[in-house]
């Protein structure tokens, strides 16, 4: 994606989140970590092509909406934005559906553990991919400030996988 296209996508995403918020109380509101407008969720579905070995073998291409990720085989998970960082282009989503769907080749998104959180990071130009999705098993409240997870031996809170995509 060209730099202008990425900036336009970020701007459109920012406008969308403001329009989609319902004003209902949440555990913690999405944090604004920049002087720019708040990060916004996509209003229209965005399809991303799998490019990393893990993405091509597990998720395949994905389609992301403001509240769902649909995988290439048609399986899906429900998500809700909970935190964001405009400087890194990262948004943290809590997985609200308590499923661990079977994906391509019988693979699961997070091994045998349920998926609790997903981050999406949109990357700038001169990268091999445009979007990185990181999947976590983390049964407690998680925020971007808690990442990266520091104790790699903690089996109750783990980074499951990283998947990379292009637009």
Backbone as JSON, one array per atom type, in Angstrom:
{
  "sequence": "XXXXXXXXXXXXXXXXXXXXXXXXXXXXXXXXXXXXXXXXXXXXXXXXXXXXXXXXXXXXXXXXXXXXXXXXXXXXXXXXXXXXXXXXXXXXXXXXXXXXXXXXXXXXXXXXXXXXXXXXXXXXXXXXXXXXXXXXXXXXXXXXXXXXXXXXXXXXXXXXXXXXXXX",
  "N": [[0.86, -1.17, 0.0], [0.6, 2.21, -0.78], [2.16, 5.13, 0.79], [0.28, 7.3, 0.99], [-2.17, 5.97, 0.71], [-2.13, 4.36, 3.02], [-2.2, 6.31, 5.03], [-4.71, 7.41, 4.46], [-6.33, 5.18, 4.98], [-5.9, 4.89, 7.75], [-6.96, 7.34, 8.62], [-9.67, 7.11, 7.77], [-10.36, 4.89, 9.3], [-10.2, 6.03, 11.84], [-12.31, 7.87, 11.85], [-14.45, 6.16, 11.72], [-14.55, 4.67, 14.19], [-15.35, 6.58, 16.09], [-17.93, 7.07, 15.21], [-19.06, 4.61, 15.69], [-19.08, 4.07, 18.4], [-21.02, 3.34, 21.25], [-21.5, 4.51, 23.65], [-21.94, 2.97, 25.82], [-20.96, 1.78, 29.04], [-17.68, 0.44, 29.6], [-15.1, -1.92, 30.57], [-12.63, -0.63, 30.41], [-12.03, 2.34, 28.71], [-11.17, 2.91, 25.25], [-7.91, 3.9, 24.92], [-6.57, 7.07, 24.27], [-3.66, 7.8, 22.79], [-2.22, 9.76, 21.56], [-1.87, 13.03, 20.07], [-3.36, 13.19, 17.85], [-6.47, 12.48, 16.08], [-8.66, 10.04, 17.54], [-7.98, 6.55, 17.12], [-9.75, 4.69, 14.75], [-12.22, 2.22, 14.02], [-12.66, 0.01, 11.19], [-15.28, 0.77, 8.87], [-16.25, -0.52, 6.66], [-15.86, -3.89, 5.5], [-12.54, -5.17, 5.48], [-10.29, -6.82, 3.48], [-7.55, -8.95, 3.79], [-4.62, -10.39, 2.48], [-3.0, -13.41, 3.13], [0.46, -13.66, 3.94], [2.63, -14.53, 5.47], [4.25, -17.57, 6.6], [2.87, -18.75, 8.76], [0.37, -17.49, 8.55], [-0.51, -18.26, 5.95], [-0.72, -21.0, 6.32], [-2.45, -21.37, 8.47], [-4.56, -19.34, 9.01], [-5.2, -18.38, 6.48], [-6.38, -16.05, 4.0], [-7.89, -13.12, 5.44], [-10.84, -11.38, 6.53], [-11.65, -8.37, 7.95], [-13.84, -6.73, 10.11], [-15.42, -4.12, 12.04], [-16.18, -5.57, 14.24], [-15.6, -8.25, 13.91], [-13.63, -11.05, 12.81], [-13.18, -12.79, 9.92], [-12.18, -15.84, 8.69], [-10.35, -17.53, 6.05], [-11.57, -20.05, 5.59], [-14.17, -19.58, 6.29], [-14.82, -19.69, 8.99], [-15.18, -17.76, 12.03], [-14.44, -15.14, 14.45], [-15.65, -13.08, 17.09], [-14.96, -9.69, 17.91], [-13.87, -6.9, 19.98], [-12.82, -3.61, 20.18], [-10.42, -2.46, 22.51], [-8.18, -1.0, 23.24], [-5.66, 1.26, 22.02], [-2.89, 2.51, 20.07], [-1.77, 5.21, 18.51], [0.74, 5.97, 17.61], [2.2, 3.64, 17.07], [0.44, 2.37, 15.43], [-1.13, 0.33, 16.37], [-3.86, -1.65, 17.42], [-5.69, -3.04, 20.04], [-7.77, -5.77, 20.48], [-10.4, -7.34, 22.22], [-11.39, -10.68, 22.29], [-14.62, -11.57, 21.93], [-16.27, -13.69, 21.42], [-16.4, -16.9, 22.65], [-14.77, -18.94, 21.36], [-12.62, -21.24, 19.66], [-11.93, -21.49, 16.75], [-11.74, -24.08, 14.25], [-9.39, -23.92, 11.71], [-7.66, -23.52, 8.59], [-6.4, -26.58, 7.28], [-7.02, -28.02, 9.59], [-5.93, -26.63, 11.68], [-5.71, -24.61, 14.68], [-6.36, -21.3, 15.87], [-4.94, -20.47, 18.13], [-3.49, -22.63, 19.09], [-4.3, -25.16, 21.47], [-5.35, -23.48, 23.34], [-7.85, -21.06, 24.29], [-8.63, -18.09, 22.4], [-8.07, -14.9, 23.61], [-7.34, -12.25, 23.19], [-6.47, -10.06, 20.46], [-4.13, -8.35, 18.52], [-3.88, -5.82, 16.05], [-1.56, -4.49, 13.9], [-0.88, -1.93, 11.8], [1.45, -1.47, 9.33], [4.06, 0.66, 8.07], [5.3, 1.94, 4.86], [7.75, 0.17, 2.82], [7.93, -2.32, 3.97], [7.67, -5.9, 4.25], [5.12, -6.71, 4.54], [1.74, -5.52, 5.2], [0.01, -5.63, 7.37], [-0.01, -6.84, 10.64], [-1.05, -9.45, 12.68], [-1.39, -10.33, 15.98], [-1.88, -12.9, 18.27], [-3.31, -13.73, 21.4], [-3.43, -15.74, 24.36], [-4.81, -14.85, 27.18], [-6.3, -14.65, 29.97], [-7.04, -12.58, 31.71], [-7.66, -9.02, 32.21], [-6.23, -7.16, 29.61], [-3.97, -4.76, 28.35], [-2.41, -2.54, 25.99], [-0.12, -1.49, 27.16], [0.82, -3.57, 28.67], [2.16, -5.18, 26.96], [5.23, -6.04, 25.24], [4.57, -9.39, 26.39], [6.21, -10.29, 29.33], [7.1, -12.57, 30.8], [8.1, -15.36, 29.51], [7.76, -17.97, 30.26], [5.34, -18.21, 31.47], [2.55, -19.99, 31.48], [-0.09, -19.36, 31.71], [-0.64, -17.0, 30.52], [-0.08, -16.19, 27.39], [1.63, -15.44, 24.3], [0.36, -16.49, 21.37], [0.62, -16.69, 18.51], [1.88, -15.07, 15.52], [0.66, -13.47, 12.74], [0.98, -12.48, 9.35], [0.0, -10.11, 6.81], [-0.92, -8.78, 3.56], [-2.36, -5.99, 1.78]],
  "CA": [[0.0, 0.0, 0.0], [1.4, 3.43, -0.84], [2.03, 5.92, 2.02], [-0.97, 8.06, 1.02], [-3.25, 5.01, 0.95], [-2.09, 3.95, 4.42], [-2.7, 7.44, 5.83], [-6.14, 7.5, 4.23], [-6.94, 4.07, 5.7], [-5.86, 5.22, 9.17], [-7.91, 8.43, 8.84], [-11.01, 6.55, 7.66], [-10.57, 4.04, 10.47], [-10.42, 6.9, 12.99], [-13.65, 8.44, 11.76], [-15.41, 5.09, 11.94], [-14.68, 4.31, 15.6], [-16.15, 7.59, 16.76], [-19.32, 6.87, 14.81], [-19.55, 3.3, 16.13], [-19.15, 3.94, 19.84], [-22.41, 3.41, 21.69], [-21.6, 5.22, 24.9], [-22.13, 2.03, 26.9], [-19.76, 1.67, 29.84], [-16.83, -0.72, 29.39], [-14.09, -2.09, 31.62], [-11.7, 0.48, 30.24], [-12.23, 2.92, 27.39], [-10.02, 2.91, 24.36], [-7.02, 4.97, 25.33], [-6.05, 7.96, 23.24], [-2.25, 7.94, 23.12], [-1.61, 10.68, 20.62], [-2.63, 14.27, 19.92], [-4.19, 13.06, 16.67], [-7.81, 11.94, 16.33], [-8.65, 8.66, 18.03], [-7.95, 5.46, 16.16], [-11.11, 4.3, 14.47], [-12.4, 0.91, 13.45], [-13.16, 0.08, 9.82], [-16.73, 0.68, 8.68], [-16.46, -1.54, 5.63], [-14.94, -5.03, 5.64], [-11.23, -5.05, 4.85], [-9.73, -8.14, 3.23], [-6.09, -8.99, 3.83], [-4.08, -11.63, 1.93], [-1.97, -14.04, 3.97], [1.79, -13.71, 3.33], [3.6, -15.26, 6.29], [4.04, -19.02, 6.61], [1.81, -19.07, 9.71], [-0.92, -17.03, 8.02], [-0.94, -19.08, 4.81], [-1.01, -22.35, 6.76], [-3.45, -21.44, 9.55], [-5.74, -18.48, 8.83], [-5.47, -18.0, 5.1], [-6.77, -14.64, 3.91], [-8.87, -12.74, 6.46], [-11.64, -10.17, 6.35], [-11.82, -7.74, 9.26], [-14.82, -5.67, 10.26], [-15.22, -3.49, 13.35], [-16.48, -6.48, 15.35], [-15.45, -9.65, 13.55], [-12.59, -11.52, 11.9], [-13.63, -13.97, 9.18], [-11.02, -16.52, 8.13], [-10.53, -18.02, 4.68], [-12.48, -21.2, 5.52], [-15.5, -19.16, 6.7], [-14.92, -19.59, 10.44], [-15.02, -16.37, 12.47], [-14.46, -14.79, 15.87], [-16.18, -11.75, 17.37], [-13.96, -8.87, 18.58], [-14.26, -5.57, 20.45], [-11.63, -2.79, 20.42], [-10.28, -2.06, 23.91], [-7.02, -0.12, 23.46], [-4.98, 1.59, 20.77], [-1.73, 3.39, 20.11], [-1.64, 5.81, 17.18], [2.14, 6.06, 17.2], [2.63, 2.36, 16.51], [-0.59, 1.85, 14.55], [-1.61, -0.93, 16.95], [-5.13, -1.68, 18.11], [-5.91, -4.27, 20.8], [-9.16, -6.21, 20.48], [-10.76, -8.47, 23.05], [-12.23, -11.64, 21.57], [-15.84, -11.67, 22.72], [-16.84, -15.02, 21.23], [-15.54, -17.85, 23.36], [-14.53, -20.06, 20.47], [-11.29, -21.41, 19.11], [-12.4, -22.2, 15.56], [-10.82, -24.86, 13.42], [-9.09, -23.13, 10.51], [-7.11, -24.31, 7.48], [-5.63, -27.79, 7.58], [-7.33, -28.49, 10.94], [-5.2, -25.82, 12.66], [-6.44, -23.69, 15.54], [-5.75, -19.97, 15.89], [-4.07, -20.29, 19.3], [-3.24, -23.97, 19.63], [-5.44, -25.66, 22.24], [-5.83, -22.43, 24.24], [-8.8, -20.12, 23.69], [-8.1, -16.78, 22.04], [-8.68, -13.85, 24.42], [-7.01, -10.93, 22.64], [-5.8, -9.98, 19.17], [-3.71, -7.0, 18.13], [-3.59, -5.54, 14.65], [-0.63, -3.38, 13.71], [-0.71, -1.55, 10.4], [2.83, -1.07, 9.17], [4.31, 1.66, 7.04], [5.9, 1.49, 3.61], [9.06, -0.51, 2.85], [7.82, -3.55, 4.76], [7.28, -7.06, 3.46], [3.7, -6.9, 4.74], [1.04, -4.31, 5.6], [-0.75, -5.82, 8.6], [0.43, -7.94, 11.5], [-2.03, -9.83, 13.69], [-0.81, -11.12, 17.05], [-2.97, -13.58, 18.99], [-2.92, -13.99, 22.78], [-4.23, -16.39, 25.4], [-4.58, -13.98, 28.33], [-7.65, -14.63, 30.53], [-7.29, -11.39, 32.52], [-7.7, -7.78, 31.42], [-4.97, -6.88, 28.95], [-3.86, -3.47, 27.68], [-1.18, -2.45, 25.2], [1.03, -1.21, 28.04], [1.27, -4.86, 29.2], [2.86, -5.9, 25.9], [5.17, -7.47, 25.07], [4.51, -10.19, 27.62], [7.58, -10.38, 29.8], [7.45, -13.88, 31.3], [7.87, -16.33, 28.43], [7.45, -19.27, 30.87], [4.01, -18.16, 32.08], [1.63, -20.72, 30.61], [-1.45, -18.85, 31.87], [-0.74, -15.8, 29.69], [0.93, -16.44, 26.36], [1.51, -15.03, 22.91], [0.14, -17.75, 20.63], [1.15, -16.68, 17.15], [1.89, -13.81, 14.78], [0.26, -13.7, 11.35], [1.22, -11.27, 8.56], [-0.88, -9.99, 5.65], [-0.81, -7.61, 2.69], [-3.69, -5.56, 1.31]],
  "C": [[0.9, 1.23, 0.0], [1.16, 4.26, 0.41], [0.73, 6.69, 2.09], [-2.15, 7.15, 1.34], [-3.3, 4.57, 2.4], [-2.6, 5.07, 5.31], [-4.21, 7.59, 5.68], [-6.87, 6.4, 4.98], [-6.98, 4.35, 7.19], [-6.88, 6.31, 9.48], [-9.35, 7.91, 8.77], [-11.34, 5.65, 8.84], [-10.87, 4.89, 11.69], [-11.82, 7.48, 12.99], [-14.69, 7.38, 12.11], [-15.62, 4.77, 13.41], [-15.55, 5.32, 16.34], [-17.63, 7.41, 16.44], [-19.91, 5.6, 15.39], [-19.69, 3.19, 17.64], [-20.57, 4.2, 20.31], [-22.58, 4.2, 22.97], [-21.86, 4.29, 26.07], [-20.85, 1.94, 27.71], [-19.0, 0.38, 29.52], [-15.86, -0.82, 30.54], [-13.11, -0.93, 31.6], [-11.9, 1.04, 28.84], [-10.98, 2.8, 26.54], [-9.18, 4.13, 24.69], [-6.57, 5.79, 24.13], [-4.61, 8.25, 23.61], [-1.51, 8.84, 22.15], [-2.45, 11.94, 20.57], [-3.53, 14.22, 18.69], [-5.57, 12.55, 17.06], [-7.71, 10.49, 16.77], [-8.63, 7.67, 16.88], [-9.37, 4.96, 15.97], [-11.15, 2.92, 13.83], [-12.94, 1.02, 12.03], [-14.68, 0.0, 9.76], [-17.07, -0.38, 7.65], [-15.49, -2.69, 5.87], [-13.65, -4.78, 4.88], [-10.67, -6.46, 4.7], [-8.22, -8.04, 3.12], [-5.63, -10.36, 3.35], [-2.95, -12.14, 2.81], [-0.64, -14.06, 3.23], [2.8, -14.48, 4.17], [3.28, -16.74, 6.26], [2.91, -19.4, 7.58], [0.45, -18.66, 9.17], [-1.39, -17.91, 6.87], [-1.33, -20.49, 5.25], [-2.13, -22.47, 7.78], [-4.71, -20.64, 9.22], [-6.16, -18.33, 7.38], [-5.78, -16.51, 5.07], [-7.84, -14.36, 4.97], [-9.64, -11.51, 6.01], [-11.96, -9.64, 7.73], [-12.89, -6.67, 9.17], [-14.6, -5.07, 11.65], [-15.49, -4.44, 14.5], [-16.3, -7.95, 15.01], [-14.23, -9.87, 12.67], [-13.14, -12.79, 11.25], [-12.41, -14.55, 8.47], [-11.37, -17.14, 6.78], [-11.52, -19.18, 4.59], [-13.9, -20.86, 5.97], [-15.71, -19.09, 8.2], [-14.68, -18.15, 10.85], [-14.92, -16.28, 13.99], [-14.99, -13.37, 15.99], [-15.14, -10.98, 18.18], [-14.55, -7.53, 19.0], [-12.97, -4.79, 20.74], [-11.59, -2.34, 21.88], [-9.12, -1.1, 24.16], [-6.38, 0.15, 22.12], [-3.82, 2.52, 21.01], [-1.51, 3.92, 18.7], [-0.2, 5.85, 16.7], [2.63, 4.78, 16.56], [1.64, 1.8, 15.51], [-1.19, 0.55, 15.05], [-2.93, -0.73, 17.67], [-5.27, -3.04, 18.78], [-7.4, -4.55, 20.83], [-9.33, -7.37, 21.47], [-11.64, -9.38, 22.2], [-13.45, -11.9, 22.44], [-16.57, -12.99, 22.51], [-15.88, -16.01, 21.87], [-15.37, -19.12, 22.53], [-13.07, -20.1, 20.08], [-11.51, -22.2, 17.82], [-11.31, -23.0, 14.86], [-10.65, -24.1, 12.11], [-8.51, -24.04, 9.43], [-6.33, -25.51, 7.99], [-5.86, -28.32, 8.99], [-6.62, -27.72, 12.03], [-6.15, -24.95, 13.47], [-5.67, -22.39, 15.63], [-4.69, -19.83, 16.98], [-3.71, -21.65, 19.91], [-4.48, -24.43, 20.38], [-6.03, -24.61, 23.18], [-6.87, -21.56, 23.54], [-8.11, -18.8, 23.38], [-8.83, -15.74, 22.88], [-8.47, -12.46, 23.83], [-6.29, -11.07, 21.31], [-5.34, -8.54, 19.01], [-3.55, -6.97, 16.62], [-2.66, -4.34, 14.63], [-0.52, -3.13, 12.22], [0.67, -0.93, 10.27], [3.0, -0.1, 8.01], [4.94, 1.07, 5.79], [7.26, 0.83, 3.85], [9.06, -1.72, 3.78], [7.4, -4.67, 3.84], [5.78, -7.34, 3.57], [3.1, -5.63, 5.29], [0.37, -4.41, 6.97], [-0.2, -7.02, 9.34], [-0.64, -8.19, 12.55], [-1.34, -10.73, 14.71], [-1.95, -11.64, 17.91], [-2.46, -13.98, 20.37], [-3.94, -14.85, 23.51], [-3.88, -15.62, 26.67], [-5.93, -13.78, 29.01], [-8.0, -13.42, 31.4], [-7.41, -10.17, 31.61], [-6.3, -7.5, 30.87], [-5.05, -5.51, 28.3], [-2.53, -3.43, 26.94], [0.05, -2.2, 26.07], [1.61, -2.49, 28.65], [2.1, -5.65, 28.19], [4.22, -5.29, 25.63], [5.11, -8.18, 26.42], [5.94, -10.48, 28.06], [8.0, -11.77, 30.27], [7.1, -14.94, 30.27], [7.55, -17.72, 28.97], [6.08, -19.31, 31.52], [3.0, -18.79, 31.14], [0.18, -20.24, 30.75], [-1.68, -17.57, 31.09], [0.33, -15.91, 28.62], [0.59, -15.76, 25.03], [1.41, -16.33, 22.12], [0.83, -17.75, 19.28], [1.1, -15.26, 16.58], [1.62, -14.15, 13.32], [0.43, -12.4, 10.58], [0.47, -11.31, 7.23], [-0.49, -8.76, 4.81], [-2.21, -7.25, 2.2], [-3.84, -5.83, -0.17]]
}
